[in-house]
Amino acid sequence: MTFVLKGVDAMRRRILQLARQFPGQVDRALGNEGELVMTRSKRDHVPVDLAALMNSGHVDPPKRRGKDVEVRLSYGGPAAPYAEAVHEHPSSHSPPSWQGVVVVFHPSDRGPKYLQQPLMDAVAGMDNRIAMELRL
């Protein structure tokens, strides 16, 4: 599953400007942002039954591809189809046994969009946090 942040052109321009000036530091700062999102996802959003889904969440180290930096956050590993079904529910990814019934996630305030929601919440202020980390 891939999320592409859109509508944040000013933030993107600012981060690209900083990345040209401080490439290693920006990579580290973006990795820290990924860890922040994952921590909030696990703490506040992902459903927990036996904790297998929660424990599968991880952040890959930043990777540079030309001028772009990629920080990959993911859940699932071998259980990726289950992680996707929960995240996107209700959708075509939901198992047939979930069709036509109310799926109750635990705790009750957690469930679908368990990674997307904390990511979107983190967008506000991301450029400022990165600038602060770089002491700019």
Backbone bond lengths (Angstrom), bond angles and torsions (degrees), N, CA, C in turn:
res aa  C-N    CA-C-N  psi(-1)  N-CA   C-N-CA  omega(-1)  CA-C   N-CA-C  phi
1 M - - - 1.433 - - 1.529 107.45 -
2 T 1.303 118.20 134.33 1.453 122.60 -178.10 1.508 109.43 -124.36
3 F 1.326 115.49 136.34 1.454 121.23 174.25 1.511 107.46 -114.04
4 V 1.301 117.22 131.33 1.448 122.48 174.89 1.513 106.63 -117.53
5 L 1.333 115.49 119.64 1.459 119.36 179.67 1.519 108.79 -75.17
6 K 1.304 116.09 125.88 1.462 121.22 178.53 1.520 107.96 -123.57
7 G 1.336 116.00 158.90 1.453 119.12 178.18 1.507 113.10 79.98
8 V 1.302 116.37 15.38 1.461 120.04 -179.98 1.530 108.96 -127.19
9 D 1.321 115.06 45.85 1.464 121.01 -174.89 1.519 113.13 -58.35
10 A 1.325 118.11 -41.95 1.461 120.46 -179.27 1.517 110.56 -63.24
11 M 1.350 116.71 -42.71 1.456 119.71 178.72 1.524 109.93 -62.99
12 R 1.299 117.05 -43.77 1.465 120.95 -179.25 1.530 110.79 -61.28
13 R 1.337 116.93 -44.85 1.470 120.03 179.71 1.529 110.57 -61.33
14 R 1.329 116.37 -42.11 1.467 120.67 -178.78 1.530 110.75 -66.05
15 I 1.317 117.04 -43.33 1.467 119.64 179.14 1.527 110.74 -66.01
16 L 1.333 117.89 -39.85 1.470 120.19 177.41 1.525 111.09 -63.17
17 Q 1.333 116.68 -39.67 1.459 120.74 177.20 1.531 110.33 -61.60
18 L 1.324 115.99 -45.94 1.468 119.97 178.78 1.525 111.19 -64.98
19 A 1.333 116.85 -38.14 1.456 120.98 -178.81 1.520 111.61 -63.46
20 R 1.325 117.34 -34.66 1.466 119.78 177.27 1.531 110.83 -67.99
21 Q 1.327 116.48 -35.99 1.456 120.87 -177.75 1.527 112.38 -81.08
22 F 1.342 117.14 -35.82 1.466 121.57 -172.59 1.531 109.82 -138.09
23 P 1.338 118.12 67.03 1.468 119.17 -170.64 1.532 114.67 -58.03
24 G 1.304 119.64 -50.36 1.461 121.48 -177.90 1.512 112.44 -64.84
25 Q 1.311 115.88 -39.70 1.465 120.11 -178.80 1.529 111.27 -68.00
26 V 1.331 116.84 -37.74 1.461 120.06 178.84 1.527 109.85 -68.60
27 D 1.322 118.03 -40.07 1.462 120.72 176.32 1.531 109.74 -55.94
28 R 1.322 116.07 -48.24 1.469 121.14 179.86 1.529 110.64 -62.14
29 A 1.329 117.38 -43.98 1.459 121.35 -178.94 1.532 111.00 -63.87
30 L 1.335 117.58 -40.42 1.465 120.08 177.86 1.527 110.85 -67.73
31 G 1.327 116.73 -36.90 1.464 119.82 174.39 1.518 111.03 -61.44
32 N 1.329 116.55 -40.28 1.468 120.73 177.20 1.523 111.23 -64.11
33 E 1.344 116.89 -37.83 1.467 120.33 176.48 1.536 109.78 -62.80
34 G 1.324 116.39 -41.46 1.465 119.95 177.08 1.519 111.66 -60.46
35 E 1.325 116.42 -42.44 1.469 120.35 178.45 1.525 111.01 -64.92
36 L 1.331 116.72 -37.94 1.465 120.97 177.88 1.537 110.52 -62.00
37 V 1.323 116.27 -46.20 1.470 120.96 178.88 1.531 110.20 -61.69
38 M 1.330 116.99 -45.68 1.469 120.17 -178.39 1.530 110.69 -64.50
39 T 1.314 116.91 -40.48 1.466 119.99 178.65 1.525 110.60 -60.55
40 R 1.320 116.80 -46.16 1.474 120.16 179.00 1.523 111.27 -65.53
41 S 1.334 116.67 -37.98 1.454 120.49 178.40 1.529 110.27 -60.62
42 K 1.321 116.71 -49.20 1.464 120.76 -178.91 1.523 111.66 -66.70
43 R 1.315 116.29 -42.02 1.467 120.59 -175.15 1.528 112.13 -71.99
44 D 1.344 117.64 -37.79 1.460 120.10 -167.91 1.525 116.47 -120.42
45 H 1.342 119.45 -13.59 1.465 119.34 -168.33 1.523 116.23 -126.69
46 V 1.324 118.14 -41.96 1.464 119.06 -173.13 1.533 109.86 -70.64
47 P 1.341 117.08 136.65 1.466 118.86 177.01 1.530 110.25 -65.59
48 V 1.313 115.47 147.62 1.463 120.36 -178.60 1.525 108.51 -129.92
49 D 1.311 116.00 119.18 1.456 121.29 172.12 1.520 105.79 -116.84
50 L 1.314 115.92 -77.30 1.470 120.41 175.69 1.523 111.48 -99.57
51 A 1.322 117.60 4.33 1.462 126.13 177.78 1.525 114.13 74.37
52 A 1.322 118.61 6.44 1.464 120.30 179.75 1.517 111.37 -63.54
53 L 1.329 117.44 -45.26 1.461 120.36 179.16 1.523 110.04 -64.18
54 M 1.311 117.67 -49.09 1.458 121.13 -179.59 1.535 111.03 -57.76
55 N 1.324 117.06 -44.32 1.459 120.57 -177.64 1.520 113.63 -70.80
56 S 1.335 117.28 -15.07 1.462 119.68 179.66 1.532 112.42 -82.75
57 G 1.337 118.23 -11.09 1.460 121.19 -178.38 1.513 111.68 -69.51
58 H 1.315 115.80 135.19 1.471 119.41 177.06 1.532 111.10 -154.59
59 V 1.324 114.45 164.96 1.459 122.94 179.28 1.523 107.60 -120.75
60 D 1.324 116.59 123.28 1.464 120.34 175.84 1.517 109.40 -77.41
61 P 1.329 117.40 149.58 1.474 119.46 176.02 1.529 110.54 -59.64
62 P 1.328 116.98 150.94 1.467 120.08 179.05 1.533 111.37 -57.48
63 K 1.339 115.13 141.56 1.467 121.32 175.92 1.507 107.93 -123.84
64 R 1.317 116.29 134.64 1.466 122.26 176.15 1.502 109.63 -93.02
65 R 1.328 115.02 134.33 1.467 122.60 173.76 1.523 105.53 -131.50
66 G 1.315 115.79 90.79 1.456 119.95 -174.45 1.512 109.40 67.01
67 K 1.320 116.81 -124.96 1.466 120.28 179.69 1.520 112.30 -87.82
68 D 1.347 117.37 -5.39 1.461 121.50 -178.96 1.526 111.17 -92.15
69 V 1.318 115.17 148.75 1.455 122.08 174.54 1.523 106.92 -120.39
70 E 1.332 115.69 130.56 1.462 120.77 179.93 1.514 109.39 -113.88
71 V 1.321 116.06 129.80 1.457 122.67 171.93 1.518 105.79 -122.28
72 R 1.318 116.81 115.02 1.467 121.64 -174.31 1.529 110.10 -100.82
73 L 1.330 115.67 125.05 1.459 123.24 175.49 1.519 106.70 -111.19
74 S 1.319 117.55 133.79 1.458 118.22 -178.25 1.521 111.45 -152.44
75 Y 1.315 113.53 160.87 1.449 124.23 174.33 1.512 108.05 -129.01
76 G 1.311 115.99 153.78 1.452 119.62 166.51 1.504 116.09 115.25
77 G 1.336 118.17 -53.36 1.458 118.57 -173.12 1.525 108.78 52.60
78 P 1.349 117.52 -125.27 1.464 119.69 178.30 1.531 112.78 -63.63
79 A 1.322 117.06 -21.67 1.468 120.93 -179.86 1.529 111.43 -96.61
80 A 1.322 117.79 25.66 1.466 121.57 -177.75 1.533 113.02 -55.57
81 P 1.338 120.08 -39.50 1.472 117.82 178.00 1.541 112.32 -61.05
82 Y 1.334 117.09 -38.67 1.465 120.12 176.93 1.524 110.26 -65.74
83 A 1.334 116.97 -45.22 1.473 120.97 179.71 1.525 110.26 -58.29
84 E 1.327 116.74 -42.55 1.463 120.87 179.13 1.529 111.41 -67.46
85 A 1.324 116.92 -40.41 1.463 120.44 179.65 1.520 110.97 -61.52
86 V 1.327 117.11 -43.02 1.466 120.46 179.37 1.525 109.88 -68.26
87 H 1.329 117.05 -46.28 1.462 121.03 -176.51 1.521 111.70 -61.47
88 E 1.317 117.21 -41.09 1.462 121.38 -173.41 1.525 113.41 -96.16
89 H 1.308 118.91 -0.76 1.464 122.19 -174.88 1.521 112.45 -60.13
90 P 1.308 119.92 138.66 1.466 126.65 -7.62 1.531 110.36 -81.47
91 S 1.305 116.02 138.61 1.465 120.99 179.64 1.515 109.22 -162.39
92 S 1.302 116.06 -178.44 1.463 120.72 176.77 1.523 111.41 -67.52
93 H 1.341 116.98 -12.43 1.463 121.32 177.99 1.524 111.64 -81.91
94 S 1.341 117.44 -15.28 1.464 121.12 -178.35 1.532 109.32 -67.39
95 P 1.332 117.39 138.01 1.467 119.87 178.32 1.530 110.89 -62.89
96 P 1.320 117.17 154.14 1.472 119.93 179.38 1.535 112.72 -55.00
97 S 1.320 117.82 -32.92 1.471 120.22 -178.82 1.527 112.14 -66.85
98 W 1.343 117.86 -15.78 1.465 121.53 179.43 1.525 111.54 -90.53
99 Q 1.332 118.40 -10.36 1.459 122.21 -176.30 1.532 109.92 -71.43
100 G 1.331 116.02 129.25 1.452 121.26 174.50 1.514 115.24 77.40
101 V 1.328 118.18 6.80 1.460 120.97 177.16 1.520 108.78 -124.46
102 V 1.302 116.02 159.27 1.462 120.49 175.37 1.531 107.04 -85.42
103 V 1.316 115.88 116.84 1.457 120.62 178.23 1.515 107.32 -87.45
104 V 1.318 116.15 125.52 1.459 121.56 -179.01 1.523 107.99 -105.12
105 F 1.323 115.24 118.39 1.459 120.52 178.13 1.525 108.82 -95.20
106 H 1.320 116.47 155.01 1.471 121.54 -178.44 1.514 109.53 -121.69
107 P 1.317 118.81 143.05 1.464 126.44 -19.67 1.520 110.44 -56.07
108 S 1.316 116.31 165.46 1.460 121.76 -169.43 1.528 113.92 -64.38
109 D 1.324 118.83 -20.88 1.467 119.97 -179.04 1.535 112.23 -92.20
110 R 1.318 117.28 12.05 1.464 121.73 -179.49 1.517 109.61 -118.46
111 G 1.331 115.61 161.91 1.458 118.36 177.65 1.506 112.24 156.61
112 P 1.344 116.53 -139.26 1.464 120.81 -175.72 1.525 113.17 -52.83
113 K 1.319 114.45 152.64 1.470 124.60 179.83 1.532 111.40 64.37
114 Y 1.341 116.17 31.10 1.460 121.74 -176.70 1.525 113.51 -66.66
115 L 1.308 119.50 -17.38 1.464 121.60 174.26 1.528 110.98 -106.29
116 Q 1.308 117.05 -37.77 1.464 120.79 -179.05 1.525 111.92 -61.92
117 Q 1.334 117.36 -43.68 1.463 120.22 -176.15 1.528 112.54 -61.64
118 P 1.338 120.00 -50.73 1.465 117.72 178.68 1.531 112.95 -66.29
119 L 1.339 117.38 -28.67 1.463 119.99 176.26 1.519 110.40 -65.50
120 M 1.319 116.73 -47.78 1.459 119.56 179.93 1.531 111.15 -65.19
121 D 1.327 117.28 -36.28 1.462 120.62 176.65 1.532 111.22 -63.21
122 A 1.327 117.16 -34.45 1.459 121.71 -176.95 1.522 113.30 -73.99
123 V 1.329 117.46 -20.83 1.462 120.48 -177.97 1.530 110.71 -57.39
124 A 1.331 115.77 -43.41 1.470 119.31 178.91 1.525 108.48 -65.49
125 G 1.283 115.75 117.21 1.461 121.33 177.78 1.516 115.34 89.47
126 M 1.332 118.37 -0.54 1.461 120.13 -179.18 1.520 111.42 -60.24
127 D 1.324 117.16 -44.77 1.463 119.43 -179.34 1.529 110.79 -62.34
128 N 1.325 117.47 -38.94 1.467 119.97 179.12 1.519 111.70 -68.13
129 R 1.351 117.75 -40.05 1.469 119.98 178.25 1.510 110.86 -63.40
130 I 1.341 116.57 -40.81 1.461 120.07 178.93 1.522 110.17 -65.42
131 A 1.322 116.88 -43.76 1.465 120.25 178.39 1.528 110.26 -61.17
132 M 1.330 117.55 -41.48 1.460 120.32 178.49 1.521 110.98 -64.00
133 E 1.309 116.80 -41.02 1.462 120.50 179.02 1.532 110.42 -63.24
134 L 1.335 116.21 -34.48 1.458 120.32 178.09 1.526 111.83 -84.08
135 R 1.347 115.32 -2.40 1.470 123.31 180.00 1.527 112.10 60.39
136 L 1.343 113.96 44.45 1.473 119.27 -179.95 1.509 110.28 -99.33
